[in-house]
């Protein structure tokens, strides 16, 4: 549904906002575009929508070049904050967009109902709360009945309940054939909503895959003392690369089926094992490892 | 088809925008107050004086009052309403485009179906139609007022011929379109309203008049040869081509415009076309980052 090849955006001579980005979003999935603030997410989404022209590379969105009317007719989008005319009502704002897109007015009521804005439809947009503005943005994106939804940080500025509602709405919208590309800097949010993730850092895609693929294989976590002696035994058994020590815990890249063998080796070697647990790396660990950043988490 | 679709949306936006009504309302108010009512009160209830602070020699209040009656409502409206109306048309043009950048709605518009140039075409047509409505309302109110005043005075209520009325309407429309497109282009260039209104007003009220006013004092006729290519001068030529609202002392050379109506219309149309082209180029080529 979305494919980019070497997509690059350079501002002036020095600022490289997006660098050789190769992105693949498949039909029917909810794809999380994850990255810290300033990583190039919004610039990428703007290029996919034809708002910004790439310096190099190419993209295909909904089967068309970015910004092509036939492609845009199949895409609903919110870029950063939803932008509407403050002096018009929610209904009139949607009517303007419906006119632009040549969709029947009958869809307006359905879209407003879906985002639970019907009671406030005739009120001016300027009187809406942030959450209502976001929901109107979603309604505007939906009136085309799009095959692809592009949502840029859709929970930005929302209160906790608003965030929960928006995430639920996005998950619901992503059911069935529709594709959703949602950008965020919030790991938990992406984890809850998305089936696949692309991680962008300094304009480059540093990882792409399902959440399980990104977390990698199962690991073992061990608390053992004395630590230097334990590290020596574990490194001998599993290899130095498979052993890391953090906050007094050993994280081992090892099949949990070897738990008994590892425990025995440590005890035999005179090490006391107080905790042994099978698990997976958290997405947060993966994100920090990939981006070297905890910003925005 | 996309242009028509955009036009529907743009007309809805303009129709429901309070600023449009405020601008047209101010124009009507000032036209009524200064173009008709104030003059009528002065000519009716005050004693005539002549000299530097009074009416020109050879003119009487009774003669001047004829400008307020139906036969000359076109001249009176155009001479009084084009500069002020131009300024308000400029503001409408600026707001119609500058607000799109200010509110970020340009990104909303450009992520719908129409191409950028189709969107611009729809917007320009909607602004032009608004200017037509503004011209019609202005002339209609002026006509009605002149009729009422002539009735009160028991004066001649003869209307100008239909061709003159139509030409007057088209002249007002062209002048307002020039100003509105000028404003829209400035807003496109600066991607905001404040700068565009500031520069537009500076041009309308100061720059052209100041430059040619000062130069004209020292250089004289050669300046007018240059000035004939500038928009404000051509708007004035067009207004003057309808004759003066009041006539006294004969049609002297000073009252005659430097260029004729054909020249003025051509130049204003060229300026309108230039504004459309400049707006199109900038809108098409620039990234939308707001």
HADDOCK unambig.tbl for C-alpha pairs under 7 A between the chains (distance, minus, plus):
assign (segid A and resid 49 and name CA) (segid B and resid 111 and name CA) 6.30 0.50 0.50
assign (segid A and resid 51 and name CA) (segid B and resid 107 and name CA) 6.98 0.50 0.50
assign (segid A and resid 51 and name CA) (segid B and resid 110 and name CA) 7.00 0.50 0.50
assign (segid A and resid 51 and name CA) (segid B and resid 287 and name CA) 5.85 0.50 0.50
assign (segid A and resid 51 and name CA) (segid B and resid 288 and name CA) 5.12 0.50 0.50
assign (segid A and resid 52 and name CA) (segid B and resid 287 and name CA) 4.56 0.50 0.50
assign (segid A and resid 52 and name CA) (segid B and resid 288 and name CA) 5.93 0.50 0.50
assign (segid A and resid 53 and name CA) (segid B and resid 287 and name CA) 6.43 0.50 0.50
assign (segid A and resid 69 and name CA) (segid B and resid 113 and name CA) 4.77 0.50 0.50
assign (segid A and resid 69 and name CA) (segid B and resid 114 and name CA) 5.83 0.50 0.50
assign (segid A and resid 69 and name CA) (segid B and resid 115 and name CA) 6.30 0.50 0.50
assign (segid A and resid 72 and name CA) (segid B and resid 111 and name CA) 6.36 0.50 0.50
assign (segid A and resid 72 and name CA) (segid B and resid 112 and name CA) 5.89 0.50 0.50
assign (segid A and resid 72 and name CA) (segid B and resid 113 and name CA) 5.35 0.50 0.50
assign (segid A and resid 73 and name CA) (segid B and resid 112 and name CA) 6.68 0.50 0.50
assign (segid A and resid 73 and name CA) (segid B and resid 113 and name CA) 5.22 0.50 0.50
assign (segid A and resid 83 and name CA) (segid B and resid 103 and name CA) 6.30 0.50 0.50
assign (segid A and resid 83 and name CA) (segid B and resid 104 and name CA) 5.45 0.50 0.50
assign (segid A and resid 83 and name CA) (segid B and resid 105 and name CA) 4.97 0.50 0.50
assign (segid A and resid 83 and name CA) (segid B and resid 108 and name CA) 6.34 0.50 0.50
assign (segid A and resid 84 and name CA) (segid B and resid 105 and name CA) 5.63 0.50 0.50
assign (segid A and resid 87 and name CA) (segid B and resid 17 and name CA) 6.74 0.50 0.50
assign (segid A and resid 96 and name CA) (segid B and resid 9 and name CA) 4.43 0.50 0.50
assign (segid A and resid 99 and name CA) (segid B and resid 5 and name CA) 5.31 0.50 0.50
assign (segid A and resid 99 and name CA) (segid B and resid 6 and name CA) 6.47 0.50 0.50
assign (segid A and resid 99 and name CA) (segid B and resid 8 and name CA) 6.19 0.50 0.50
assign (segid A and resid 99 and name CA) (segid B and resid 9 and name CA) 5.36 0.50 0.50
assign (segid A and resid 100 and name CA) (segid B and resid 5 and name CA) 5.19 0.50 0.50
assign (segid A and resid 100 and name CA) (segid B and resid 6 and name CA) 4.98 0.50 0.50
assign (segid A and resid 100 and name CA) (segid B and resid 9 and name CA) 6.29 0.50 0.50
assign (segid A and resid 100 and name CA) (segid B and resid 112 and name CA) 6.57 0.50 0.50
assign (segid A and resid 100 and name CA) (segid B and resid 113 and name CA) 6.44 0.50 0.50
assign (segid A and resid 100 and name CA) (segid B and resid 114 and name CA) 6.66 0.50 0.50
assign (segid A and resid 101 and name CA) (segid B and resid 112 and name CA) 6.00 0.50 0.50
assign (segid A and resid 101 and name CA) (segid B and resid 113 and name CA) 5.14 0.50 0.50
assign (segid A and resid 102 and name CA) (segid B and resid 5 and name CA) 6.25 0.50 0.50
